[in-house]
Amino acid sequence: MLWRKGRRSDNVEDARDDSNAGSGGLRFGGGRGLSLAAVVLIVGIGLLTGQDPMQILGEVSNQLSQQSLAPTLQQTRQAPPANDEQADFVRAILGDTEDTWGQIFQQAGRQYKDPTLVLFRGRVASACGLASSATGPFYCPADQRVYLDLNFFREMSQRFKAAGDFAQAYVIAHEVGHHVQNLLGVSARMQAARQQGQKMEGDGGLLVRQELQADCLAGVWAYHAQQRLKWLEPGDIEAALNAANAIGDDRLQQQGQGRVVPDSFTHGTSAQRVRWFKTGFAQGQLNQCDTFAAKSL
């Protein structure tokens, strides 16, 4: 992939050297832990109400971490160094997603708002809570940021045998696809559906349909990027399809637990992920990505 043709985005923040992001323990409330009196009070409330005091403490701690730790991290983030090739790659891919979706939204009479991509190492605080590298790349609709630990790309290559620049670009484009969904109102509808008790997990569930749509949107981006830059080389599309195939629910479950449990699917099968990426890449049409209306995934 001739990724150096891409325009570099200015919306990449580097939190990899953040002492808070990589530390082993949490400090809540701007560095002030819960006081002993507060802990005793919470335990007392738990005993009176029949709730698990540890669960209450966990919820309070999580709220404090989101309110105080996330803003602290955001204040110390900066642009990645100019000589960091991996970060330069991320900036090039993100920049092209901005160009692509900006043009698509403009043609539809809408304005595209660029997301921010945060590079982290180990763990990170977002408006959606704390997350570790084990979570994998993710998008937080609450702060409109994509979070990425670059070590995930090494894991893709070593564990999932999914290597190559375009395989990595597919991962970034998928997360940006979630940002596009957020701007189009899909995230809000998902939240409303969850509150109404609709089926979220499982084969054909709303979470699977949301993830497959992000795969399709990644394909839409890939189509337009190729039309504009002609940057794909032989084997690039196969690398992206291999990445989509490697991280399907069925394949990951088979590798991790020796059996497939469709009722717990959240991202779709390998075949479904490949199919929807190819659907988006075939013509680059946004209207081809309505996984929520599809009878067959």
C-alpha positions in Angstrom: 0.0 0.0 0.0 1.4 3.4 -1.0 0.1 5.0 2.1 2.6 7.9 1.9 0.3 9.4 -0.7 -2.2 10.2 1.9 -2.7 13.6 3.5 -1.6 13.7 7.1 -4.3 14.4 9.7 -3.8 16.9 12.4 -6.3 15.1 14.6 -4.0 12.5 16.1 -3.1 12.9 19.8 -0.3 11.0 21.4 -1.0 9.6 25.0 1.6 6.8 24.8 4.0 8.5 27.3 1.3 9.6 29.7 2.3 8.5 33.2 -1.4 8.1 34.2 -2.2 6.1 31.1 0.4 3.4 31.9 0.4 3.4 35.6 -0.5 0.2 37.5 -3.1 1.7 39.9 -5.9 4.3 39.7 -6.1 7.5 41.7 -9.5 9.0 41.8 -10.7 12.5 42.3 -7.7 14.3 40.9 -5.3 12.2 42.9 -7.3 12.1 46.1 -8.6 8.6 46.9 -11.9 8.0 48.5 -11.7 9.0 52.2 -12.2 6.4 54.9 -15.4 8.1 56.0 -16.8 7.8 52.4 -15.9 4.1 52.2 -17.6 3.4 55.6 -20.7 5.4 54.4 -20.9 3.4 51.2 -20.5 0.1 53.0 -23.3 1.1 55.4 -25.6 2.1 52.5 -24.9 -1.3 50.9 -25.8 -3.2 54.0 -29.0 -1.2 54.6 -30.2 -1.6 51.0 -29.0 -5.2 50.5 -26.6 -4.2 47.7 -23.0 -5.4 47.4 -20.8 -2.7 48.9 -17.9 -3.6 46.6 -20.2 -3.1 43.5 -21.2 0.3 44.8 -17.5 1.2 45.4 -16.6 0.1 41.9 -19.4 2.2 40.3 -18.4 5.3 42.3 -14.7 4.8 41.5 -15.5 4.4 37.8 -17.6 7.6 37.8 -14.7 9.5 39.5 -12.2 8.2 37.1 -14.3 9.3 34.1 -14.8 12.8 35.6 -11.3 13.5 36.8 -8.8 11.2 35.1 -10.0 11.6 31.5 -9.7 15.4 31.4 -6.2 15.1 33.0 -5.1 12.8 30.2 -6.6 14.9 27.5 -4.7 18.0 28.7 -1.3 16.3 28.5 -1.8 14.7 25.0 0.2 16.1 22.2 0.9 15.4 18.5 3.1 12.4 17.8 6.8 13.0 17.0 7.6 13.7 13.3 10.0 10.7 13.0 7.5 8.1 14.2 6.7 6.1 11.1 3.8 4.1 12.7 2.2 7.3 13.9 2.8 8.9 10.5 1.0 5.9 8.9 -2.0 6.5 11.2 -2.1 10.2 10.4 -2.1 9.3 6.6 -4.9 6.9 6.9 -7.0 9.1 9.2 -6.4 12.1 6.9 -7.7 10.2 4.0 -10.8 9.1 5.9 -11.4 12.8 6.7 -11.2 13.6 3.0 -13.4 10.8 1.9 -16.2 11.2 4.4 -16.0 15.0 4.2 -16.7 14.7 0.4 -19.5 12.1 0.9 -21.2 14.1 3.6 -20.9 17.3 1.5 -22.5 15.6 -1.5 -25.4 14.6 0.8 -25.8 18.2 2.0 -24.3 17.5 5.4 -21.2 18.5 7.2 -18.7 15.9 8.4 -17.1 16.5 11.8 -13.6 15.0 12.0 -13.0 12.6 14.9 -9.8 12.6 17.0 -7.6 9.5 17.1 -5.7 8.9 20.4 -2.7 6.7 20.5 -2.2 5.1 23.8 -0.1 2.4 25.5 -1.4 0.0 28.1 -4.6 1.7 29.1 -6.4 4.9 28.5 -9.2 7.0 30.0 -12.0 8.1 27.7 -15.5 9.6 28.1 -16.7 6.0 27.9 -14.6 4.9 30.8 -11.2 3.3 31.3 -10.0 0.7 28.8 -6.9 -1.4 28.5 -5.0 -2.6 25.4 -6.9 -5.9 25.7 -10.0 -4.1 24.7 -8.5 -3.5 21.2 -9.1 -0.4 19.1 -12.4 1.3 20.0 -14.5 4.3 19.3 -16.2 6.4 22.1 -19.3 8.2 20.8 -19.4 10.4 24.0 -16.1 12.2 23.1 -16.0 11.3 19.4 -12.5 9.8 19.6 -11.0 6.7 18.3 -8.5 5.0 20.7 -5.7 2.8 19.4 -2.8 1.0 20.9 -0.3 0.4 18.1 0.7 -2.9 19.7 -2.6 -4.2 18.4 -1.1 -4.3 14.9 1.7 -6.5 16.1 -0.9 -8.8 17.7 -2.8 -8.9 14.4 0.3 -10.1 12.6 1.5 -12.6 15.2 -1.7 -14.0 16.7 -4.2 -13.6 13.8 -1.7 -13.8 10.9 -3.3 -10.6 9.5 -0.3 -8.5 8.4 0.1 -5.7 5.9 -0.5 -1.9 5.8 -3.9 -2.2 4.3 -5.0 -4.7 7.0 -4.1 -2.0 9.5 -5.8 0.7 7.5 -9.0 -1.4 7.5 -8.9 -1.5 11.4 -8.7 2.3 11.5 -11.3 2.7 8.9 -13.7 0.4 10.8 -13.4 2.5 13.9 -13.9 5.7 11.9 -17.0 3.9 10.5 -18.4 3.9 14.0 -17.8 7.7 14.1 -19.8 8.0 10.8 -22.6 5.9 12.4 -22.6 8.3 15.4 -22.9 11.3 13.1 -25.8 9.6 11.3 -27.7 8.9 14.5 -27.0 5.1 14.6 -25.4 5.2 18.0 -28.3 7.1 19.5 -30.8 4.6 18.0 -28.7 1.7 19.4 -28.8 3.3 22.9 -32.5 3.7 22.7 -32.9 0.1 21.5 -30.9 -1.1 24.5 -33.0 0.8 26.9 -36.1 -0.7 25.3 -34.8 -4.2 25.9 -34.3 -5.1 22.2 -32.0 -8.0 21.3 -28.4 -6.7 21.3 -26.1 -9.7 21.3 -26.2 -12.9 19.3 -26.2 -13.8 15.7 -28.4 -11.3 13.9 -28.5 -9.0 16.9 -28.2 -5.2 16.8 -24.6 -5.2 18.0 -23.6 -7.5 15.1 -25.5 -5.4 12.6 -23.8 -2.3 13.9 -20.3 -3.8 13.6 -21.0 -5.2 10.1 -22.2 -1.8 9.0 -18.9 -0.3 10.2 -17.1 -3.0 8.1 -19.2 -1.9 5.1 -18.3 1.7 5.8 -14.7 0.8 5.9 -15.2 -0.7 2.4 -16.9 2.5 1.2 -13.8 4.5 2.4 -11.4 2.0 0.7 -13.3 2.4 -2.6 -13.2 6.2 -2.7 -9.6 6.3 -1.4 -8.4 4.0 -4.2 -10.3 6.0 -6.8 -8.6 9.2 -5.6 -5.1 8.0 -4.8 -4.5 4.7 -6.6 -2.5 3.6 -3.7 -3.4 -0.1 -3.4 -0.9 -2.7 -4.5 -1.4 -6.4 -5.4 -2.4 -8.3 -2.3 -3.7 -5.3 -0.3 -7.4 -6.1 -0.6 -6.6 -9.7 0.3 -4.8 -8.5 3.4 -7.9 -6.5 4.5 -10.2 -9.4 3.9 -7.8 -11.7 5.8 -8.0 -9.2 8.7 -11.8 -9.2 8.6 -11.8 -13.0 8.4 -9.4 -13.4 11.3 -11.4 -11.4 13.8 -14.9 -12.9 13.2 -16.8 -14.0 16.3 -16.9 -17.6 15.2 -13.2 -17.8 14.5 -12.1 -16.1 17.7 -14.5 -18.2 19.8 -13.2 -21.4 18.2 -9.6 -20.4 18.9 -10.3 -19.2 22.4 -12.7 -21.8 23.8 -12.8 -24.5 21.3 -16.5 -24.0 20.3 -18.7 -21.4 18.7 -21.6 -19.8 20.6 -23.7 -17.8 18.2 -25.9 -16.4 21.1 -22.9 -14.4 22.3 -21.9 -12.9 18.9 -21.2 -9.2 19.0 -19.3 -8.5 15.7 -20.4 -11.1 13.2 -18.9 -14.2 11.7 -15.7 -14.1 9.6 -17.7 -14.7 6.4 -20.1 -11.9 7.3 -17.4 -9.4 8.0 -15.7 -10.2 4.7 -19.0 -9.9 2.8 -19.9 -6.5 4.2 -16.5 -5.0 3.6 -16.6 -6.3 0.0 -20.2 -4.8 -0.3 -18.9 -1.4 0.6 -15.8 -1.7 -1.5 -17.7 -2.9 -4.6 -19.3 0.5 -5.5 -18.5 2.8 -2.6 -22.2 3.5 -2.0 -23.3 4.4 1.5 -26.9 3.2 0.8 -25.5 -0.4 0.3 -24.5 -0.5 4.0 -28.0 -0.8 5.6 -27.2 -3.9 7.7 -30.1 -3.2 10.0 -32.6 -3.7 7.2 -30.9 -6.8 5.7 -32.8 -10.0 6.1 -29.6 -12.0 5.6 -26.3 -11.0 7.0 
